[in-house]
């Protein structure tokens, strides 16, 4: 049996593929070895997957996750999984490689993530080439849910956001202009909160203010994280993974057209395509 996982900081999907081709999908909370201890990771996986999955029967695990670029963090994640799945061969890769394989299989293109955070890299069909650093939500993550949400909060506090939209947000999130700043600083995962704000705005993406805000964020993402790959690899085909890209695809397409970017696919989640990839290749 194979276990294929796509894990972000907000949530993770675990797809078990049995010998007869049948599948079992389980959704757990997000996991990130940069943010979470090995103990936390182990408890989350064990408590979340049993009794649906018999750990000793899993033979291969393909784990793709946020914070799992090669190095110490990927090693920590692999060690955490090995303690649970002792009979399995375990492969830990980045969420960006998951996006690349899901979008292109063994073809070339620019793989992009627009979800809680953002990321990009050029995939040549085998190897993922990443030359633009990921700076996280405080310094980077252009075009992500966190970036969009953070910009809205600033507009809210500067009273630049439409009042009706501002009032709906304050009511839905049970905050006000006086307590929202201390509330944000009290949170352990501020990026997740900002991403939820980005999700709130996505529901209003036909509003002219929201459309303009999201368009600015998408243009910034393409200019900083995508356009440089045009010049290096002379390839304008790109694919996107993530809820922010998926539910704002019309705005994203408009932004892409301004840069001459050819979007070949937009996926909300990569898991199903990853299962297909690992069954074919």
MARZALO-38274 format. One record per residue (C-alpha): residue number from 1; residue in one letter; z, x, y. Coordinates in pm, 1 decimal. Layout:
# MARZALO-38274
R   num   residuo          z          x          y
R   NUM         A          Z          X          Y
...
***
This chain:
# MARZALO-38274
R   num   residuo          z          x          y
R     1         X        0.0        0.0        0.0
R     2         X      -76.3      106.5      355.7
R     3         X      132.8       38.3      664.8
R     4         X      -51.0       54.8      996.6
R     5         X      153.7       43.6     1315.2
R     6         X       70.0       11.2     1682.5
R     7         X      384.3       68.3     1888.7
R     8         X      429.7       47.6     2262.6
R     9         X      740.0       65.6     2477.9
R    10         X      766.3     -316.0     2496.3
R    11         X      681.9     -419.3     2137.5
R    12         X      533.7     -290.3     1812.5
R    13         X      310.5     -443.8     1543.6
R    14         X      341.3     -346.2     1176.6
R    15         X       57.5     -445.8      944.2
R    16         X      110.1     -401.0      571.1
R    17         X     -215.8     -389.7      372.1
R    18         X     -161.5     -455.9        1.4
R    19         X     -375.9     -331.3     -287.2
R    20         X     -550.8     -669.8     -315.2
R    21         X     -642.7     -661.0       54.6
R    22         X     -385.9     -919.1      164.3
R    23         X     -192.0     -845.7      483.0
R    24         X      155.0     -903.7      620.8
R    25         X      207.9     -871.7      997.2
R    26         X      550.4     -815.5     1150.6
R    27         X      626.2     -776.8     1521.5
R    28         X      927.6     -570.9     1630.6
R    29         X     1065.8     -448.0     1959.5
R    30         X      901.3     -148.2     2122.5
R    31         X      963.0      206.3     2001.7
R    32         X      916.8      532.2     2188.1
R    33         X     1064.3      865.8     2072.0
R    34         X     1085.2      975.5     2435.0
R    35         X     1318.5      685.6     2514.3
R    36         X     1487.3      606.4     2181.9
R    37         X     1705.6      802.3     1939.9
R    38         X     1621.2      851.7     1572.1
R    39         X     1913.9      622.6     1486.2
R    40         X     1780.1      345.4     1709.2
R    41         X     1430.8      382.8     1561.2
R    42         X     1559.6      372.0     1202.8
R    43         X     1779.9       67.4     1263.2
R    44         X     1497.3     -120.1     1434.5
R    45         X     1250.0      -52.1     1152.2
R    46         X     1489.0     -121.4      862.7
R    47         X     1638.6     -438.5     1009.2
R    48         X     1302.6     -565.9     1125.9
R    49         X     1091.5     -504.1      814.4
R    50         X     1319.0     -592.2      524.8
R    51         X     1297.2     -794.0      306.4
R    52         X      926.2     -854.1      379.8
R    53         X      836.4     -494.1      289.9
R    54         X      957.2     -293.1       -8.1
R    55         X      990.9       51.9      148.8
R    56         X      952.4      249.9     -174.4
R    57         X      615.5       86.2     -249.1
R    58         X      445.4      202.4       71.2
R    59         X      218.6      501.0       -3.3
R    60         X       60.7      571.0      336.6
R    61         X      173.1      508.2      694.0
R    62         X      -55.9      541.7      994.3
R    63         X      176.2      517.9     1292.9
R    64         X       25.4      511.0     1642.1
R    65         X      274.5      500.7     1924.2
R    66         X      361.1      556.8     2286.7
R    67         X      524.3      895.1     2337.2
R    68         X      377.1     1031.6     2012.4
R    69         X      147.5     1305.3     2131.7
R    70         X      162.9     1616.7     1914.1
R    71         X      490.6     1804.2     1936.2
R    72         X      863.8     1741.7     1913.4
R    73         X      847.2     1367.5     1985.6
R    74         X      588.9     1302.0     1715.1
R    75         X      801.3     1509.7     1478.3
R    76         X     1109.6     1301.1     1555.3
R    77         X      920.8      981.5     1487.1
R    78         X      785.2     1119.7     1160.5
R    79         X     1132.2     1227.2     1051.7
R    80         X     1274.8      883.2     1131.4
R    81         X     1005.3      711.7      923.9
R    82         X     1036.0      959.1      635.7
R    83         X     1403.5      872.9      598.3
R    84         X     1298.7      513.3      532.8
R    85         X      963.7      547.5      352.9
R    86         X     1044.3      836.2      124.1
R    87         X      741.9      792.0     -105.3
R    88         X      483.1      767.0      172.2
R    89         X      248.9     1015.0      334.3
R    90         X      312.9      964.0      706.6
R    91         X       67.7     1028.4      989.5
R    92         X      196.9      995.3     1344.7
R    93         X      -58.9      980.2     1625.3
R    94         X      -72.7      870.8     1988.0
R    95         X     -139.6      515.6     2103.9
R    96         X     -444.2      654.2     2283.5
R    97         X     -598.8      769.1     1954.8
R    98         X     -526.6      420.6     1818.6
R    99         X     -722.8      275.5     2108.9
R   100         X    -1010.1      520.8     2056.2
R   101         X    -1043.2      451.0     1683.2
R   102         X    -1010.2       75.2     1728.8
R   103         X    -1268.5       66.5     2006.5
R   104         X    -1529.5      310.8     1879.0
R   105         X    -1460.4      380.7     1507.5
R   106         X    -1663.3      704.8     1473.8
R   107         X    -1876.1      666.9     1788.1
R   108         X    -1824.0      830.5     2127.3
R   109         X    -1681.2      676.2     2442.7
R   110         X    -1399.1      675.0     2695.9
R   111         X    -1087.6      510.0     2553.2
R   112         X     -856.9      338.3     2802.3
R   113         X     -520.1      165.3     2778.7
R   114         X     -408.3      -90.6     3036.2
R   115         X      -83.2     -246.6     2919.3
R   116         X      275.8     -174.0     3017.3
R   117         X      146.8      172.5     3109.2
R   118         X     -201.2      323.5     3130.7
R   119         X     -385.2      612.3     2969.6
R   120         X     -735.5      743.2     2907.7
R   121         X     -928.4     1006.2     2713.4
R   122         X    -1276.4     1087.4     2586.5
R   123         X    -1334.3     1029.8     2213.9
R   124         X    -1629.3     1216.5     2061.2
R   125         X    -1617.9     1014.7     1738.8
R   126         X    -1369.2     1245.5     1569.4
R   127         X    -1154.6     1421.9     1826.4
R   128         X     -978.1     1278.0     2130.1
R   129         X    -1016.2     1495.6     2439.4
R   130         X     -756.0     1436.5     2709.8
R   131         X     -783.0     1636.7     3030.1
R   132         X     -606.4     1400.2     3271.5
R   133         X     -225.4     1405.1     3242.1
R   134         X      -13.0     1093.7     3198.5
R   135         X      245.1     1089.4     3476.4
R   136         X      446.8      782.8     3377.8
R   137         X      515.8      472.4     3582.2
R   138         X      689.6      649.4     3872.2
R   139         X      402.3      887.3     3951.4
R   140         X      104.2      748.4     3762.0
R   141         X       17.6      462.7     3522.3
R   142         X     -250.7      346.4     3762.5
R   143         X     -386.4        0.4     3679.3
R   144         X     -102.8      -79.9     3437.5
R   145         X      120.6     -384.1     3432.7
R   146         X      402.7     -167.8     3566.4
R   147         X      190.3      -38.4     3854.3
R   148         X       66.4     -386.8     3946.1
R   149         X      420.2     -525.4     3927.5
R   150         X      563.9     -246.3     4139.8
R   151         X      306.5     -304.0     4412.7
R   152         X      383.9     -674.5     4418.2
R   153         X      757.8     -611.0     4454.1
R   154         X      686.5     -391.2     4756.4
R   155         X      466.0     -661.3     4909.2
R   156         X      735.3     -918.0     4833.9
R   157         X     1002.4     -718.5     5016.2
R   158         X      769.7     -632.1     5305.7
R   159         X      682.5    -1004.6     5320.1
R   160         X      313.0     -934.1     5265.9
R   161         X      287.4    -1151.3     4953.2
R   162         X      198.3    -1522.0     4990.3
R   163         X      519.4    -1719.0     5033.7
R   164         X      446.8    -1979.5     4765.5
R   165         X      375.0    -1705.8     4510.3
R   166         X      685.7    -1515.5     4621.0
R   167         X      907.5    -1822.3     4581.8
R   168         X      768.4    -1896.7     4236.1
R   169         X      833.7    -1537.7     4128.8
R   170         X     1191.2    -1534.8     4263.3
R   171         X     1267.1    -1861.2     4085.5
R   172         X     1109.7    -1758.2     3753.3
R   173         X     1287.5    -1420.8     3747.4
R   174         X     1618.6    -1558.9     3884.1
R   175         X     1642.5    -1302.0     4164.7
R   176         X     1627.0    -1306.2     4543.5
R   177         X     1517.7    -1062.1     4812.1
R   178         X     1876.9     -948.7     4866.9
R   179         X     1967.3     -858.9     4506.7
R   180         X     1637.1     -752.9     4353.5
R   181         X     1664.2     -385.1     4449.6
R   182         X     2012.2     -328.4     4297.5
R   183         X     1900.1     -534.4     3997.7
R   184         X     1599.0     -307.7     3938.1
R   185         X     1809.2        7.8     3971.8
R   186         X     2057.0     -129.0     3717.2
R   187         X     1789.1     -160.4     3447.0
R   188         X     1750.5       99.1     3172.3
R   189         X     1378.1       32.1     3128.6
R   190         X     1249.3      -40.6     3476.9
R   191         X      887.5        3.8     3364.2
R   192         X      923.0     -292.0     3126.0
R   193         X     1053.2     -510.9     3409.1
R   194         X      765.0     -412.0     3636.9
R   195         X      521.0     -479.8     3351.7
R   196         X      667.2     -831.2     3313.7
R   197         X      603.2     -880.9     3684.5
R   198         X      245.8     -766.6     3620.4
R   199         X      223.7    -1027.2     3345.4
R   200         X      345.4    -1293.3     3586.9
R   201         X       68.0    -1199.7     3831.0
R   202         X     -190.9    -1212.1     3554.2
R   203         X     -121.8    -1584.8     3520.8
R   204         X     -225.7    -1614.4     3886.9
R   205         X     -525.2    -1379.5     3881.8
R   206         X     -752.4    -1645.8     4035.8
R   207         X     -538.6    -1637.9     4352.4
R   208         X     -725.0    -1431.3     4613.8
R   209         X     -421.4    -1216.1     4698.9
R   210         X     -351.4    -1140.8     4330.7
R   211         X     -716.9    -1071.5     4253.8
R   212         X     -736.4     -823.3     4541.1
R   213         X     -412.9     -650.4     4433.8
R   214         X     -526.9     -616.7     4071.2
R   215         X     -873.9     -502.6     4180.8
R   216         X     -720.4     -222.9     4390.8
R   217         X     -512.2     -110.2     4093.4
R   218         X     -811.4     -115.9     3856.0
R   219         X    -1028.7       76.6     4101.8
R   220         X     -755.6      337.9     4133.4
R   221         X     -732.6      366.9     3754.5
R   222         X    -1107.9      414.5     3713.6
R   223         X    -1128.3      663.3     4000.5
R   224         X     -835.4      876.7     3879.1
R   225         X     -828.8      835.2     3502.0
R   226         X    -1185.6      744.9     3400.9
R   227         X    -1444.7      874.9     3646.4
R   228         X    -1368.3     1244.4     3580.3
R   229         X    -1480.1     1194.5     3218.3
R   230         X    -1821.1     1077.7     3345.3
R   231         X    -1877.3     1415.7     3503.2
R   232         X    -1749.5     1620.2     3208.5
R   233         X    -1908.2     1432.7     2916.1
R   234         X    -2195.6     1245.5     3087.0
R   235         X    -2091.4      928.7     2903.7
R   236         X    -2038.4      600.5     3089.6
R   237         X    -1941.5      386.4     2790.0
R   238         X    -1577.3      282.6     2794.2
R   239         X    -1349.9       49.4     2604.0
R   240         X    -1012.7      -95.4     2697.9
R   241         X     -703.8     -193.4     2501.1
R   242         X     -403.6     -383.2     2637.1
R   243         X     -300.7     -722.7     2767.3
R   244         X     -353.2     -631.7     3133.3
R   245         X     -716.6     -538.9     3064.2
R   246         X     -772.6     -833.8     2828.9
R   247         X     -635.5    -1113.1     3048.0
R   248         X     -790.9     -972.1     3367.1
R   249         X    -1126.4     -882.8     3211.3
R   250         X    -1333.1    -1048.9     3484.6
R   251         X    -1163.3     -843.0     3756.4
R   252         X    -1189.1     -530.8     3541.3
R   253         X    -1561.5     -587.4     3489.8
R   254         X    -1613.4     -617.2     3866.9
R   255         X    -1424.6     -292.3     3923.8
R   256         X    -1624.3     -119.1     3648.8
R   257         X    -1953.9     -235.2     3796.5
R   258         X    -1866.7      -67.0     4124.9
R   259         X    -1845.7      267.3     3942.2
R   260         X    -2139.6      212.9     3706.7
R   261         X    -1905.0      196.9     3408.4
R   262         X    -2039.3       29.7     3092.0
R   263         X    -1757.0     -161.1     2920.2
R   264         X    -1844.2     -200.4     2551.9
R   265         X    -1524.8     -373.4     2432.9
R   266         X    -1189.9     -507.6     2556.6
R   267         X     -914.9     -565.5     2301.4
R   268         X     -578.3     -724.9     2362.2
R   269         X     -438.5     -542.2     2058.6
R   270         X     -589.6     -268.4     1839.7
R   271         X     -413.3     -350.4     1511.5
R   272         X     -682.5     -556.4     1335.6
R   273         X     -954.3     -306.8     1423.1
R   274         X     -730.8      -19.6     1308.4
R   275         X     -691.0     -188.6      970.7
R   276         X    -1069.6     -214.1      948.8
R   277         X    -1104.0      151.5     1051.0
R   278         X     -861.5      276.5      785.5
R   279         X    -1028.2       65.4      517.4
R   280         X    -1371.6      208.7      604.0
R   281         X    -1305.7      572.8      685.1
***
